[in-house]
Amino acid sequence: MWMVTLLSTLGYGVARGALPRGPAAAAVRGLARGRGSRMCAAAGSEPGARTRFAPSPTGSLHVGGARTALYSWLWARQNGGQFLLRVEDTDTARSTRESEDEVLADLAWLGLVHDEGPTAGGPHGPYRQSERMQGGLYQELAQKLLDSGAAYRCFCTPEELDAKRAAAEAAGENPQYDGTWRDADPAEVQRRLDAGEPYTVRFRVPDGKVVGIEDAVRGRVEWDVQATVGDFILLRSGGMPVYNFCVAVDDADMKVSTVIRAEEHLTNTVRQVLILEALGFPLPRFAHLSLVLGEDRSKLSKRHGATSVNQFRQQGYLPQAMLNYLCLLGWNDSTDQEIYSVDELAAAFSLDRVTKSPAVFDLKKLNWINGQHLRALAEEERAALVGRHLAEAGVAMAADSPFSLSASRMVAEKIELVNDASPLVRDALAYPLADSLASSGAQKLADELRRVGGALVAAHREGVLPDGASPDFEAEWKSAVKSFGKELGLKGKSLFMPLRLAVTGRMAGPDVGAQLQLLALAPDGAKCESVPLDARMAQLEAALADMPVPVEA
């Protein structure tokens, strides 16, 4: 029992009641002694590596699946190999071509282009499992296992299997198949075949068999097969192959050399290894990735918010930022670096730096990383993204207008997501002076606001305020602010805070000069409502007139 608890803690695939015997038990004890040491085998390099991502098209691409695809893509790229996409669409009740298209679109948006797959083609197709079934490959290999004695026909009815399962559970035993037809009389088998009775094809698990793998992430993992899985089904009655048989055959047929997938598939590995060994196929290298958890440390799900790649795309995240963050969910290069380009990730990634500890999805960290990538873009590229968003959000008339370019410059240092731009631009075009004056912060600025606001209104009336549309506006505005400060004897916050409130009607926001430039372009570029400078100065003058005159001591 102590070994079950230990291996569960360490993340090893040994089920309760499935402890290894003999040499395997010694290996388990060795793991216990070495618990404090690093147990992850070095992954090294793998020239020409062939990896695969095998989604089931039953919904959108989850960020956990996207991380698996990314690691597989990076490993293939780093080793000069190929990244394959195989669609496992045999769940006809849930799989749809629409979901497949969504997954393909999400992968394309991330830039994870496959070398072989449903759309790219390749020498090992077809790349949809439903199409592969039509060729009879699985039935052919099942027959090969029958002929070699590695598999046998089972004529147990569903009712008989239910009764066996109930009896095992009542006795407190592992409810696995009891081998009724494992050593059946060949004549009886033939009689039932001749009678047309339905049957399944089961794999004959060798007595005393222990399956072990050197997982690139989790280290040595072993299973006592008979205690863990028993004789399992390969073909259901009617000839439909089961999931594990299909996966093992497909990986071998497509010459996949490294299988990178989520740890929830670890229990499937024992069956797949047995199948591959019995068919004489080489085993791929396995790397089972730990789960991605929500901030409450439960498995990341819809109740934690956005979990699909498409949701993040719609919210304004950049694909390169998503790749950067997803890669860090379980991997680091032993440095303090956090911002990576895709090329840097491809150069630095290695399986031996992937941790087996679960990763917690931190939305704040993702937002910060996205902001870093957004600000690192060339101004033209950032302006195109922001402009397109403003046009789609009904803020700008056109994505590529001077107004949109000015808006992009104004929000560049304030946004973490492209979608953050539209509320900032709307705020800059509005003028909520009355609401702001009622706040305690504004009331503390009453004296300075009276002086600065009065000077601003006078300058506007006299036509000496700089024109926001002027090509030299930035220099002219700085000069004007400096003159206000000198004339009024104010500087620092005593000057800048009341000036911001007077011009924008708010206590905080983007650069005041940048807002004035945007406001000057609003008549020809804004699609949403805006308060022009003339109207602002009129409201400001009226507000100043209503302010009580301070009584001199």
C-alpha positions as CSV (number, residue, x, y, z in Angstrom):
1,M,0.0,0.0,0.0
2,W,2.8,2.4,0.8
3,M,4.1,2.0,-2.8
4,V,0.7,2.9,-4.2
5,T,0.6,6.0,-2.2
6,L,4.2,6.9,-3.1
7,L,3.7,6.4,-6.8
8,S,0.4,8.3,-6.8
9,T,2.3,11.2,-5.1
10,L,5.0,11.0,-7.7
11,G,2.6,10.9,-10.6
12,Y,3.4,7.3,-11.7
13,G,1.0,5.1,-13.6
14,V,0.6,2.2,-11.1
15,A,-3.0,1.7,-10.2
16,R,-4.2,0.4,-6.8
17,G,-3.8,-3.3,-6.7
18,A,-1.4,-3.2,-9.7
19,L,2.0,-3.1,-8.0
20,P,4.9,-4.5,-10.0
21,R,6.4,-7.8,-8.9
22,G,10.0,-9.1,-9.0
23,P,12.4,-6.7,-10.7
24,A,9.7,-4.2,-11.2
25,A,9.1,-4.0,-7.4
26,A,12.8,-3.4,-6.9
27,A,12.6,-0.6,-9.4
28,V,9.7,0.9,-7.5
29,R,11.7,0.7,-4.2
30,G,14.6,2.4,-6.0
31,L,12.3,5.3,-7.0
32,A,11.2,5.6,-3.3
33,R,14.8,5.8,-2.2
34,G,15.6,8.4,-4.9
35,R,12.5,10.6,-4.2
36,G,14.4,13.7,-3.5
37,S,16.5,13.5,-6.6
38,R,15.7,14.5,-10.2
39,M,13.9,11.5,-11.8
40,C,13.3,13.0,-15.2
41,A,15.5,11.3,-17.8
42,A,17.4,13.7,-20.0
43,A,15.5,14.1,-23.3
44,G,18.5,14.9,-25.5
45,S,18.0,15.5,-29.1
46,E,16.2,13.4,-31.7
47,P,17.3,14.2,-35.3
48,G,14.4,13.9,-37.7
49,A,11.8,13.5,-34.9
50,R,8.3,12.9,-36.1
51,T,5.7,14.1,-33.7
52,R,1.9,14.3,-33.9
53,F,-1.1,16.1,-32.5
54,A,-4.3,14.1,-32.6
55,P,-7.3,16.1,-31.6
56,S,-10.9,14.8,-31.4
57,P,-13.1,17.3,-33.3
58,T,-15.8,17.4,-30.6
59,G,-15.4,21.1,-29.8
60,S,-13.0,24.0,-29.7
61,L,-9.3,23.7,-29.2
62,H,-8.6,23.9,-25.5
63,V,-5.5,25.7,-24.3
64,G,-4.2,22.4,-22.8
65,G,-4.5,20.8,-26.2
66,A,-2.8,23.9,-27.8
67,R,0.1,23.5,-25.4
68,T,0.4,19.8,-26.4
69,A,0.4,20.8,-30.1
70,L,3.0,23.5,-29.4
71,Y,5.4,21.2,-27.6
72,S,5.0,18.7,-30.4
73,W,5.6,21.3,-33.0
74,L,8.6,22.8,-31.2
75,W,10.2,19.4,-30.8
76,A,9.9,18.5,-34.5
77,R,11.2,22.0,-35.5
78,Q,14.2,21.8,-33.2
79,N,15.2,18.4,-34.5
80,G,14.6,19.1,-38.2
81,G,11.7,16.7,-38.3
82,Q,8.0,16.7,-39.2
83,F,4.9,17.7,-37.2
84,L,1.8,15.6,-38.1
85,L,-1.9,16.3,-37.5
86,R,-4.2,13.3,-37.2
87,V,-7.9,13.9,-36.6
88,E,-9.4,11.2,-34.4
89,D,-13.0,11.5,-35.4
90,T,-14.3,8.0,-34.7
91,D,-16.8,9.3,-32.1
92,T,-19.5,9.8,-34.7
93,A,-22.0,11.0,-32.1
94,R,-19.9,14.0,-31.2
95,S,-17.3,14.6,-33.9
96,T,-18.2,17.1,-36.6
97,R,-16.4,18.6,-39.6
98,E,-17.3,22.1,-38.3
99,S,-15.3,21.3,-35.1
100,E,-12.4,20.0,-37.1
101,D,-12.4,23.2,-39.2
102,E,-12.4,25.2,-35.9
103,V,-9.4,23.3,-34.6
104,L,-7.5,23.7,-37.9
105,A,-8.3,27.4,-37.9
106,D,-7.0,27.8,-34.3
107,L,-3.8,25.9,-35.0
108,A,-3.3,28.1,-38.2
109,W,-3.9,31.3,-36.1
110,L,-1.2,30.1,-33.7
111,G,1.2,29.4,-36.5
112,L,1.4,25.7,-35.8
113,V,1.4,24.6,-39.3
114,H,1.5,20.8,-39.8
115,D,3.8,19.1,-42.3
116,E,1.4,16.2,-42.9
117,G,-2.3,16.1,-42.2
118,P,-5.8,16.3,-43.6
119,T,-5.1,19.5,-45.5
120,A,-1.4,19.2,-46.2
121,G,-1.6,15.5,-47.3
122,G,1.5,13.3,-47.0
123,P,2.8,9.8,-47.6
124,H,1.1,8.2,-44.5
125,G,-2.5,9.2,-45.1
126,P,-5.3,9.3,-44.8
127,Y,-5.0,11.5,-41.7
128,R,-8.6,11.2,-40.5
129,Q,-9.2,8.1,-38.4
130,S,-12.7,7.6,-39.9
131,E,-11.1,7.4,-43.4
132,R,-8.4,5.1,-42.2
133,M,-11.1,2.7,-41.0
134,Q,-12.4,2.3,-44.5
135,G,-9.2,0.7,-45.6
136,G,-9.5,-2.3,-43.3
137,L,-6.0,-1.8,-41.8
138,Y,-7.1,-2.3,-38.2
139,Q,-9.0,-5.5,-39.0
140,E,-6.0,-6.8,-41.0
141,L,-3.7,-6.3,-38.0
142,A,-6.2,-7.7,-35.6
143,Q,-6.3,-10.9,-37.7
144,K,-2.5,-10.9,-37.5
145,L,-2.7,-10.9,-33.7
146,L,-5.3,-13.7,-33.8
147,D,-3.1,-15.8,-36.1
148,S,0.0,-15.3,-33.8
149,G,-2.0,-16.2,-30.7
150,A,-1.6,-12.7,-29.2
151,A,-5.3,-12.2,-29.4
152,Y,-8.4,-14.4,-29.2
153,R,-12.2,-14.2,-29.8
154,C,-14.5,-13.7,-26.9
155,F,-18.2,-14.7,-27.2
156,C,-19.3,-13.3,-23.8
157,T,-22.6,-11.5,-24.1
158,P,-23.0,-8.0,-22.6
159,E,-25.2,-9.5,-19.9
160,E,-22.5,-12.0,-19.0
161,L,-19.9,-9.3,-18.8
162,D,-22.1,-7.2,-16.6
163,A,-22.7,-10.1,-14.2
164,K,-18.9,-10.8,-14.0
165,R,-18.2,-7.1,-13.3
166,A,-20.9,-7.0,-10.6
167,A,-19.5,-10.2,-9.0
168,A,-15.9,-8.8,-9.0
169,E,-17.0,-5.5,-7.5
170,A,-19.1,-7.3,-4.8
171,A,-16.0,-9.3,-3.9
172,G,-13.8,-6.1,-3.7
173,E,-11.8,-7.2,-6.7
174,N,-10.6,-5.3,-9.8
175,P,-13.5,-5.6,-12.3
176,Q,-11.5,-6.8,-15.3
177,Y,-12.2,-9.6,-17.7
178,D,-11.7,-13.0,-16.1
179,G,-10.4,-14.7,-19.3
180,T,-13.4,-17.0,-19.9
181,W,-12.5,-17.4,-23.6
182,R,-8.8,-17.0,-23.2
183,D,-8.0,-20.8,-23.6
184,A,-11.3,-21.9,-25.1
185,D,-11.5,-25.2,-27.1
186,P,-10.8,-24.3,-30.8
187,A,-13.7,-26.5,-31.8
188,E,-16.1,-24.6,-29.7
189,V,-14.8,-21.3,-31.1
190,Q,-15.3,-22.6,-34.6
191,R,-18.8,-23.8,-33.8
192,R,-19.8,-20.4,-32.6
193,L,-18.2,-18.8,-35.6
194,D,-20.1,-21.1,-37.9
195,A,-23.3,-20.2,-36.1
196,G,-22.7,-16.5,-36.7
197,E,-22.5,-15.5,-33.1
198,P,-21.1,-12.0,-32.4
199,Y,-17.7,-11.8,-30.7
200,T,-15.1,-9.3,-29.7
201,V,-11.4,-9.7,-30.2
202,R,-9.3,-9.4,-27.0
203,F,-5.6,-9.0,-26.5
204,R,-4.0,-11.9,-24.7
205,V,-1.9,-10.3,-21.9
206,P,1.2,-12.5,-21.3
207,D,1.4,-14.0,-17.8
208,G,3.6,-12.0,-15.4
209,K,4.1,-9.2,-18.0
210,V,5.4,-5.9,-16.8
211,V,5.4,-2.9,-19.2
212,G,7.9,-0.2,-18.6
213,I,8.7,3.1,-20.4
214,E,11.2,5.8,-20.0
215,D,8.9,8.8,-20.1
216,A,10.7,12.0,-21.2
217,V,8.9,14.0,-18.5
218,R,7.9,11.5,-15.8
219,G,11.0,9.2,-15.8
220,R,10.6,5.4,-15.4
221,V,7.0,4.2,-15.3
222,E,6.0,0.6,-15.0
223,W,2.8,-1.4,-14.8
224,D,1.9,-5.0,-13.7
225,V,-0.2,-5.6,-16.7
226,Q,-2.4,-8.4,-15.5
227,A,-3.2,-6.6,-12.3
228,T,-3.8,-3.3,-14.2
229,V,-5.8,-4.0,-17.4
230,G,-6.3,-7.8,-17.9
231,D,-7.2,-9.0,-21.4
232,F,-8.6,-6.0,-23.1
233,I,-10.7,-5.5,-26.3
234,L,-9.2,-4.7,-29.7
235,L,-12.3,-5.0,-31.9
236,R,-15.8,-4.7,-30.7
237,S,-18.5,-7.0,-32.0
238,G,-19.2,-5.8,-35.5
239,G,-15.5,-5.2,-36.1
240,M,-15.2,-1.6,-34.8
241,P,-11.6,-1.1,-33.5
242,V,-11.3,0.5,-30.0
243,Y,-9.4,3.8,-29.4
244,N,-6.2,2.3,-28.0
245,F,-5.8,-0.1,-30.9
246,C,-6.3,2.6,-33.5
247,V,-3.9,5.0,-31.8
248,A,-1.1,2.4,-31.5
249,V,-1.5,1.3,-35.1
250,D,-1.7,4.8,-36.5
251,D,1.4,6.0,-34.6
252,A,3.3,3.0,-35.9
253,D,2.0,3.3,-39.5
254,M,2.8,7.1,-39.5
255,K,6.2,6.4,-38.1
256,V,5.7,8.7,-35.1
257,S,8.9,8.7,-33.1
258,T,7.8,10.9,-30.1
259,V,4.3,10.9,-28.6
260,I,3.8,14.1,-26.6
261,R,0.4,14.2,-24.9
262,A,-1.5,14.9,-21.6
263,E,-0.9,12.8,-18.5
264,E,-4.5,11.6,-18.7
265,H,-3.3,9.4,-21.5
266,L,-0.7,7.7,-19.4
267,T,-3.0,4.8,-18.5
268,N,-3.6,4.2,-22.2
269,T,0.1,3.7,-22.7
270,V,0.3,0.2,-21.3
271,R,-2.3,-1.2,-23.8
272,Q,-0.6,0.6,-26.7
273,V,2.8,-0.7,-25.8
274,L,1.5,-4.2,-25.6
275,I,-0.1,-3.9,-29.0
276,L,3.0,-2.4,-30.6
277,E,5.3,-5.1,-29.2
278,A,2.9,-7.9,-30.3
279,L,2.9,-6.5,-33.9
280,G,6.6,-6.1,-33.9
281,F,6.5,-2.3,-34.3
282,P,9.2,-0.1,-32.6
283,L,8.0,1.9,-29.6
284,P,7.9,5.7,-29.8
285,R,9.3,7.8,-27.1
286,F,6.6,9.1,-24.7
287,A,6.3,12.4,-23.0
288,H,3.2,12.8,-20.8
289,L,2.5,16.4,-19.8
290,S,0.9,17.4,-16.5
291,L,-2.5,19.0,-16.4
292,V,-3.2,22.7,-16.7
293,L,-5.0,23.9,-13.6
294,G,-7.2,26.9,-12.8
295,E,-6.2,29.3,-10.1
296,D,-8.2,27.2,-7.6
297,R,-5.9,24.3,-8.6
298,S,-8.7,22.3,-10.2
299,K,-8.6,21.2,-13.8
300,L,-8.9,24.2,-16.1
301,S,-12.5,24.3,-17.3
302,K,-15.1,26.7,-18.6
303,R,-16.0,27.8,-15.1
304,H,-12.6,29.5,-14.9
305,G,-13.4,31.7,-17.9
306,A,-12.0,31.5,-21.4
307,T,-10.3,28.2,-22.0
308,S,-10.4,27.8,-25.8
309,V,-7.9,29.3,-28.2
310,N,-10.7,30.9,-30.2
311,Q,-12.0,32.7,-27.1
312,F,-8.6,34.2,-26.5
313,R,-8.3,35.2,-30.2
314,Q,-11.6,37.0,-30.0
315,Q,-10.6,38.9,-26.8
316,G,-7.6,40.4,-28.6
317,Y,-4.7,38.3,-27.6
318,L,-1.7,37.9,-30.0
319,P,-0.8,34.4,-31.3
320,Q,2.9,34.9,-30.5
321,A,2.0,35.9,-26.9
322,M,-0.3,32.8,-26.5
323,L,2.6,30.6,-27.7
324,N,5.0,32.3,-25.4
325,Y,2.7,31.9,-22.4
326,L,1.6,28.3,-23.2
327,C,5.2,27.2,-23.5
328,L,5.9,28.5,-20.0
329,L,3.1,26.4,-18.6
330,G,5.4,23.5,-17.6
331,W,8.7,24.5,-19.2
332,N,11.6,26.9,-18.7
333,D,15.1,27.1,-20.0
334,S,16.6,27.6,-16.5
335,T,17.0,31.3,-17.0
336,D,14.9,34.3,-15.8
337,Q,13.8,35.1,-19.4
338,E,10.0,35.3,-19.8
339,I,9.5,36.9,-23.2
340,Y,10.3,34.8,-26.2
341,S,9.8,35.0,-29.9
342,V,8.7,31.9,-31.7
343,D,12.2,31.4,-33.1
344,E,13.7,31.7,-29.6
345,L,11.3,29.1,-28.3
346,A,12.2,26.7,-31.1
347,A,15.9,27.1,-30.3
348,A,15.6,26.8,-26.5
349,F,12.9,24.2,-26.0
350,S,13.8,20.8,-24.7
351,L,11.7,18.0,-23.3
352,D,14.1,17.5,-20.4
353,R,13.2,20.9,-19.1
354,V,9.4,20.1,-19.0
355,T,8.3,19.7,-15.4
356,K,5.9,17.0,-14.2
357,S,4.3,19.4,-11.7
358,P,0.9,20.7,-12.8
359,A,0.9,24.2,-14.2
360,V,-1.6,26.9,-13.0
361,F,-3.1,29.1,-15.7
362,D,-2.5,32.7,-14.6
363,L,-4.5,35.1,-16.6
364,K,-2.7,38.2,-15.2
365,K,0.6,36.7,-16.3
366,L,-0.8,36.0,-19.8
367,N,-2.1,39.6,-20.0
368,W,1.3,41.0,-19.0
369,I,3.1,38.8,-21.6
370,N,0.6,39.9,-24.3
371,G,1.2,43.5,-23.4
372,Q,5.0,43.0,-23.8
373,H,4.5,41.4,-27.3
374,L,2.0,44.1,-28.3
375,R,4.4,47.0,-27.4
376,A,7.3,45.2,-29.2
377,L,5.4,45.3,-32.5
378,A,6.4,47.7,-35.2
379,E,4.1,50.8,-35.0
380,E,2.6,50.0,-38.4
381,E,1.7,46.4,-37.3
382,R,0.3,47.5,-34.0
383,A,-1.7,50.3,-35.6
384,A,-3.2,47.8,-38.1
385,L,-4.4,45.6,-35.3
386,V,-5.7,48.4,-33.2
387,G,-7.3,50.1,-36.2
388,R,-9.1,46.9,-37.2
389,H,-10.4,46.5,-33.7
390,L,-11.6,50.1,-33.5
391,A,-13.5,49.8,-36.8
392,E,-15.1,46.5,-35.7
393,A,-16.0,48.0,-32.3
394,G,-17.8,50.9,-34.0
395,V,-15.3,53.5,-32.7
396,A,-13.5,54.4,-35.9
397,M,-14.9,54.9,-39.4
398,A,-11.9,53.1,-41.0
399,A,-9.1,50.8,-39.7
400,D,-6.4,52.7,-41.6
401,S,-7.3,56.3,-41.0
402,P,-5.2,59.0,-39.4
403,F,-7.7,58.9,-36.5
404,S,-7.0,55.2,-36.0
405,L,-3.2,55.7,-36.2
406,S,-3.4,58.5,-33.6
407,A,-5.6,56.3,-31.4
408,S,-3.0,53.4,-31.6
409,R,-0.2,55.8,-30.6
410,M,-2.3,57.1,-27.7
411,V,-3.1,53.7,-26.2
412,A,0.2,51.9,-26.9
413,E,1.6,52.1,-23.4
414,K,-1.8,51.6,-21.7
415,I,-3.1,48.4,-23.2
416,E,-2.3,44.7,-22.7
417,L,-4.9,43.5,-25.2
418,V,-5.8,44.9,-28.5
419,N,-9.4,45.0,-27.3
420,D,-8.4,47.3,-24.4
421,A,-8.1,50.1,-27.0
422,S,-11.8,50.8,-27.7
423,P,-12.8,51.8,-24.1
424,L,-9.8,54.0,-23.8
425,V,-10.6,55.8,-27.1
426,R,-14.2,56.2,-26.1
427,D,-13.2,57.7,-22.8
428,A,-10.8,60.1,-24.5
429,L,-13.6,61.4,-26.8
430,A,-16.0,61.9,-23.9
431,Y,-15.9,64.7,-21.4
432,P,-17.3,63.7,-18.0
433,L,-16.2,66.9,-16.2
434,A,-19.3,67.3,-14.0
435,D,-19.0,63.7,-12.6
436,S,-15.3,64.1,-12.0
437,L,-15.7,67.5,-10.2
438,A,-18.0,65.7,-7.7
439,S,-15.2,63.4,-6.7
440,S,-13.1,64.0,-3.6
441,G,-9.9,64.0,-5.6
442,A,-11.1,66.8,-7.8
443,Q,-12.3,68.8,-4.9
444,K,-8.8,68.8,-3.5
445,L,-7.7,70.4,-6.7
446,A,-10.3,73.2,-6.6
447,D,-7.9,76.1,-6.2
448,E,-5.4,74.9,-8.8
449,L,-8.2,74.0,-11.2
450,R,-9.7,77.5,-10.9
451,R,-6.4,79.0,-11.9
452,V,-5.3,76.5,-14.6
453,G,-8.9,76.2,-16.0
454,G,-9.2,80.0,-16.3
455,A,-6.0,80.3,-18.1
456,L,-6.9,77.5,-20.5
457,V,-10.3,79.0,-21.3
458,A,-8.7,82.4,-21.9
459,A,-6.1,80.9,-24.2
460,H,-8.8,79.0,-26.2
461,R,-10.9,82.2,-26.5
462,E,-7.9,84.1,-27.8
463,G,-7.1,81.3,-30.3
464,V,-3.6,80.7,-29.0
465,L,-4.0,77.0,-27.9
466,P,-2.1,74.7,-30.2
467,D,-4.1,72.9,-32.9
468,G,-4.2,69.2,-32.3
469,A,-4.1,68.6,-36.1
470,S,-0.8,70.5,-36.5
471,P,2.2,68.4,-37.5
472,D,4.2,70.2,-34.8
473,F,1.6,69.8,-32.1
474,E,3.7,67.8,-29.7
475,A,6.4,70.5,-29.4
476,E,3.8,73.3,-29.4
477,W,1.8,71.7,-26.7
478,K,4.8,71.2,-24.4
479,S,5.7,74.8,-24.9
480,A,2.2,75.9,-24.0
481,V,2.1,73.8,-20.9
482,K,5.5,75.2,-19.8
483,S,4.1,78.7,-20.4
484,F,1.0,78.0,-18.3
485,G,3.2,76.8,-15.4
486,K,5.5,79.8,-15.6
487,E,2.6,82.3,-15.8
488,L,0.7,80.7,-12.9
489,G,3.7,79.8,-10.7
490,L,2.7,76.1,-10.8
491,K,4.7,72.9,-11.6
492,G,4.6,69.2,-11.2
493,K,1.3,67.7,-10.0
494,S,-0.1,71.1,-9.1
495,L,0.0,72.0,-12.8
496,F,-0.5,68.7,-14.6
497,M,-3.4,67.2,-12.5
498,P,-5.7,70.3,-12.9
499,L,-4.7,70.6,-16.6
500,R,-5.6,67.0,-17.2
501,L,-9.0,67.4,-15.5
502,A,-9.7,70.6,-17.4
503,V,-8.8,69.2,-20.8
504,T,-10.1,65.6,-20.6
505,G,-12.7,65.8,-17.8
506,R,-10.9,62.9,-16.0
507,M,-8.4,62.5,-13.3
508,A,-6.4,59.8,-15.1
509,G,-5.9,58.4,-18.6
510,P,-3.5,58.5,-21.6
511,D,-1.2,61.4,-22.3
512,V,-3.2,64.7,-22.5
513,G,-1.5,65.9,-25.6
514,A,-2.2,62.6,-27.4
515,Q,-5.9,62.9,-26.4
516,L,-6.0,66.4,-27.9
517,Q,-4.5,65.1,-31.2
518,L,-7.1,62.4,-31.3
519,L,-9.9,64.8,-30.6
520,A,-8.8,67.0,-33.5
521,L,-9.1,64.1,-35.9
522,A,-12.4,62.9,-34.5
523,P,-14.7,64.8,-36.9
524,D,-13.4,62.9,-39.9
525,G,-12.4,59.6,-38.2
526,A,-14.6,58.8,-35.2
527,K,-17.7,56.8,-35.6
528,C,-18.7,57.1,-31.9
529,E,-19.8,60.3,-30.1
530,S,-17.2,62.8,-29.2
531,V,-17.1,66.2,-27.3
532,P,-15.1,68.7,-29.3
533,L,-12.7,71.2,-27.7
534,D,-15.1,74.1,-28.1
535,A,-17.8,72.4,-26.2
536,R,-15.3,71.3,-23.5
537,M,-14.1,74.8,-22.9
538,A,-17.7,76.0,-22.7
539,Q,-18.5,73.4,-20.1
540,L,-15.3,74.2,-18.2
541,E,-16.0,77.9,-18.2
542,A,-19.5,77.3,-16.8
543,A,-18.2,74.9,-14.2
544,L,-15.6,77.4,-13.0
545,A,-18.3,80.1,-12.8
546,D,-20.3,77.8,-10.5
547,M,-17.4,77.1,-8.2
548,P,-17.5,79.0,-4.9
549,V,-15.0,81.8,-4.6
550,P,-12.6,81.1,-1.8
551,V,-12.7,83.5,1.2
552,E,-9.4,85.1,2.0
553,A,-8.3,84.7,5.6
